[in-house]
Amino acid sequence: MAEFVSGTKHIPHNDERIFAMLSDLSNLEKVRDRIPQDKIKDFEFDSDSCSITVDPVGKVTFQVVEREPNKTIKFVTTNSPIPLFLWIQLKQVDGEDTCMRLTVRADLSPLIQPMVSKPLQEGLEKIADILACLPY
């Protein structure tokens, strides 16, 4: 199992507010316009799942499997060529300062790991940057 971890991002809001926004995937409607249409297509979501089509990977669906209030949100892929486990970790540092980090564990074969590791790490960093800049 390969593990990829984003850099720590500081978000100038309290953990309760951030958790409320990120744990309900229907809030993605607020950022639909920030998603690059040339990279991601068929963006669908509800409060517990999110599906996107990414070239050349295909359709990927993330399902929330656990929510620990103000601390973690855990996801698994239910439709993906590569099984992934993703979680968002939050830690409040001060009243209006929360650190966020994303972690992905992927069941990669030794054959494809060298090919997908760099794009997966870069994608994780981009997602972390986008999440850190959301209007909480």
C-alpha contacts under 8 A as a table, 3 or more apart, distances in Angstrom:
res1	aa1	res2	aa2	distance
1	M	105	R	6.30
1	M	106	A	5.65
1	M	107	D	4.81
1	M	108	L	6.37
2	A	105	R	5.53
2	A	106	A	5.28
2	A	107	D	6.39
2	A	108	L	6.48
2	A	113	Q	7.97
3	E	103	T	7.07
3	E	104	V	5.66
3	E	105	R	4.44
3	E	106	A	6.48
4	F	103	T	5.68
4	F	104	V	5.12
4	F	105	R	6.41
4	F	120	L	7.75
4	F	121	Q	6.10
4	F	124	L	7.83
5	V	101	R	7.21
5	V	102	L	5.80
5	V	103	T	4.44
5	V	104	V	6.45
5	V	121	Q	7.46
5	V	124	L	7.59
6	S	101	R	5.80
6	S	102	L	5.28
6	S	103	T	6.41
6	S	121	Q	7.35
6	S	124	L	6.11
6	S	125	E	5.35
6	S	128	A	6.78
7	G	101	R	6.35
7	G	102	L	7.85
7	G	125	E	6.99
7	G	128	A	7.92
8	T	99	C	6.25
8	T	100	M	5.66
8	T	101	R	4.98
9	K	99	C	5.52
9	K	100	M	5.14
9	K	101	R	6.42
9	K	128	A	7.20
9	K	129	D	7.35
9	K	132	A	6.32
10	H	97	D	6.54
10	H	98	T	5.69
10	H	99	C	4.61
10	H	100	M	6.37
10	H	132	A	6.93
11	I	96	E	7.95
11	I	97	D	5.76
11	I	98	T	5.23
11	I	99	C	6.23
11	I	100	M	7.30
11	I	132	A	5.62
11	I	133	C	7.51
12	P	96	E	5.24
12	P	97	D	4.64
12	P	98	T	6.46
13	H	17	R	6.81
13	H	18	I	6.86
13	H	95	G	7.54
13	H	96	E	4.30
13	H	97	D	5.38
13	H	98	T	6.26
13	H	136	Y	7.18
14	N	17	R	5.67
14	N	18	I	6.55
14	N	92	Q	6.41
14	N	94	D	7.76
14	N	95	G	5.94
14	N	96	E	4.69
14	N	97	D	5.97
14	N	98	T	5.89
15	D	18	I	5.11
15	D	19	F	5.89
15	D	70	N	5.35
15	D	71	K	7.50
15	D	90	L	6.51
15	D	91	K	6.78
15	D	92	Q	5.55
15	D	97	D	7.96
15	D	98	T	5.84
16	E	19	F	5.19
16	E	20	A	6.13
16	E	69	P	7.60
16	E	70	N	5.13
17	R	20	A	5.20
17	R	21	M	6.44
17	R	136	Y	6.71
18	I	21	M	5.24
18	I	22	L	6.17
18	I	70	N	7.63
18	I	136	Y	6.25
19	F	22	L	5.20
19	F	23	S	5.63
19	F	69	P	6.87
19	F	70	N	5.13
19	F	71	K	7.37
19	F	72	T	7.97
19	F	90	L	7.81
20	A	23	S	5.61
20	A	24	D	6.65
20	A	70	N	7.84
21	M	24	D	5.96
21	M	25	L	7.80
21	M	27	N	6.27
21	M	136	Y	6.86
22	L	25	L	6.39
22	L	27	N	7.27
22	L	73	I	7.94
23	S	47	S	7.91
23	S	67	R	7.02
23	S	73	I	6.37
24	D	27	N	5.92
24	D	46	D	7.98
24	D	47	S	4.83
24	D	48	D	6.62
25	L	28	L	5.59
25	L	45	F	6.54
25	L	46	D	5.85
25	L	47	S	4.47
25	L	48	D	5.90
25	L	49	S	6.52
25	L	50	C	6.97
26	S	29	E	6.17
26	S	45	F	6.21
26	S	46	D	4.88
26	S	47	S	4.62
26	S	48	D	7.81
27	N	30	K	5.81
27	N	31	V	7.82
27	N	47	S	7.77
28	L	31	V	5.37
28	L	32	R	6.19
28	L	45	F	7.56
29	E	32	R	5.21
30	K	33	D	7.78
31	V	34	R	5.38
31	V	35	I	7.12
31	V	134	L	7.57
32	R	35	I	5.68
33	D	36	P	7.92
35	I	40	I	7.09
36	P	39	K	5.60
36	P	40	I	6.14
37	Q	40	I	5.20
37	Q	41	K	6.05
38	D	41	K	7.40
39	K	54	V	6.01
39	K	55	D	6.45
40	I	43	F	7.14
40	I	52	I	6.30
40	I	53	T	5.62
40	I	54	V	4.92
40	I	55	D	7.25
41	K	52	I	5.97
41	K	53	T	4.93
41	K	54	V	6.46
42	D	51	S	7.43
42	D	52	I	5.49
42	D	53	T	5.69
43	F	50	C	7.48
43	F	51	S	5.82
43	F	52	I	4.65
43	F	53	T	7.05
44	E	50	C	5.78
44	E	51	S	5.13
44	E	52	I	6.52
45	F	48	D	7.65
45	F	49	S	5.55
45	F	50	C	4.20
45	F	51	S	6.15
46	D	49	S	5.52
46	D	50	C	6.61
48	D	63	Q	5.93
48	D	64	V	5.33
49	S	61	T	6.95
49	S	62	F	5.49
49	S	63	Q	4.39
49	S	64	V	6.14
50	C	61	T	5.59
50	C	62	F	5.25
50	C	63	Q	6.68
51	S	59	K	6.86
51	S	60	V	5.57
51	S	61	T	4.16
51	S	62	F	6.34
52	I	59	K	5.59
52	I	60	V	5.46
52	I	61	T	6.54
53	T	57	V	7.48
53	T	58	G	5.06
53	T	59	K	4.07
53	T	60	V	6.11
54	V	57	V	5.46
54	V	58	G	5.20
54	V	59	K	6.34
54	V	60	V	7.49
55	D	58	G	5.83
57	V	60	V	7.93
57	V	81	P	7.16
58	G	80	S	7.77
58	G	81	P	7.88
59	K	79	N	6.91
59	K	80	S	6.62
60	V	77	T	6.89
60	V	78	T	7.60
60	V	79	N	5.21
60	V	80	S	4.76
60	V	81	P	7.80
61	T	77	T	5.42
61	T	78	T	5.56
61	T	79	N	4.99
61	T	80	S	6.63
62	F	75	F	5.99
62	F	76	V	5.55
62	F	77	T	4.47
62	F	78	T	6.19
62	F	79	N	7.54
63	Q	75	F	5.27
63	Q	76	V	5.48
63	Q	77	T	6.16
63	Q	78	T	6.65
64	V	67	R	7.55
64	V	73	I	7.11
64	V	74	K	5.78
64	V	75	F	4.40
64	V	76	V	6.71
65	V	73	I	7.88
65	V	74	K	5.67
65	V	75	F	5.41
65	V	76	V	6.79
66	E	72	T	7.86
66	E	73	I	5.87
66	E	74	K	5.07
66	E	75	F	7.14
67	R	72	T	5.94
67	R	73	I	4.66
67	R	74	K	6.43
68	E	71	K	5.55
68	E	72	T	5.11
68	E	73	I	6.40
69	P	72	T	6.83
70	N	90	L	6.63
70	N	91	K	7.86
71	K	89	Q	5.73
71	K	90	L	4.78
71	K	91	K	6.37
72	T	87	W	6.71
72	T	88	I	5.44
72	T	89	Q	4.64
72	T	90	L	6.15
73	I	87	W	5.51
73	I	88	I	5.23
73	I	89	Q	6.89
74	K	85	F	7.47
74	K	86	L	5.88
74	K	87	W	4.25
74	K	88	I	6.53
75	F	85	F	5.82
75	F	86	L	5.04
75	F	87	W	5.92
76	V	83	P	7.66
76	V	84	L	5.83
76	V	85	F	4.56
76	V	86	L	6.22
77	T	80	S	5.98
77	T	83	P	6.06
77	T	84	L	5.47
77	T	85	F	6.63
78	T	83	P	7.86
80	S	83	P	6.07
80	S	84	L	7.75
82	I	106	A	6.91
82	I	107	D	6.57
82	I	108	L	6.99
83	P	106	A	5.90
83	P	107	D	5.70
84	L	104	V	6.71
84	L	105	R	5.77
84	L	106	A	4.58
84	L	107	D	6.69
85	F	104	V	5.59
85	F	105	R	5.12
85	F	106	A	6.42
86	L	102	L	7.17
86	L	103	T	5.67
86	L	104	V	4.47
86	L	105	R	6.51
87	W	102	L	5.80
87	W	103	T	5.46
87	W	104	V	6.67
88	I	100	M	6.98
88	I	101	R	5.97
88	I	102	L	4.71
88	I	103	T	6.70
89	Q	100	M	5.55
89	Q	101	R	5.28
89	Q	102	L	6.28
90	L	98	T	6.58
90	L	99	C	5.72
90	L	100	M	4.68
90	L	101	R	6.82
91	K	98	T	5.51
91	K	99	C	5.18
91	K	100	M	6.58
92	Q	95	G	7.28
92	Q	96	E	7.83
92	Q	97	D	6.02
92	Q	98	T	4.09
92	Q	99	C	6.16
93	V	96	E	7.94
93	V	97	D	5.51
93	V	98	T	5.40
93	V	99	C	6.81
94	D	97	D	4.97
94	D	98	T	6.91
100	M	128	A	7.95
100	M	132	A	7.64
101	R	128	A	7.15
102	L	124	L	7.20
102	L	128	A	6.59
104	V	124	L	7.88
108	L	112	I	6.51
108	L	113	Q	5.57
109	S	112	I	5.60
109	S	113	Q	6.04
110	P	113	Q	5.33
110	P	114	P	7.50
111	L	114	P	7.07
112	I	115	M	5.28
112	I	116	V	6.30
113	Q	116	V	5.41
113	Q	117	S	5.64
114	P	117	S	5.65
114	P	118	K	7.68
115	M	118	K	7.19
115	M	119	P	7.98
116	V	119	P	5.50
116	V	120	L	5.89
117	S	120	L	5.18
117	S	121	Q	6.11
118	K	121	Q	5.20
118	K	122	E	6.12
119	P	122	E	5.06
119	P	123	G	5.96
120	L	123	G	5.09
120	L	124	L	6.11
121	Q	124	L	5.08
121	Q	125	E	6.30
122	E	125	E	5.16
122	E	126	K	6.31
123	G	126	K	5.09
123	G	127	I	6.21
124	L	127	I	5.16
124	L	128	A	6.18
125	E	128	A	5.04
125	E	129	D	6.15
126	K	129	D	5.05
126	K	130	I	6.21
127	I	130	I	5.11
127	I	131	L	6.12
128	A	131	L	5.13
128	A	132	A	6.09
129	D	132	A	5.15
129	D	133	C	6.46
130	I	133	C	5.29
130	I	134	L	6.50
131	L	134	L	5.41
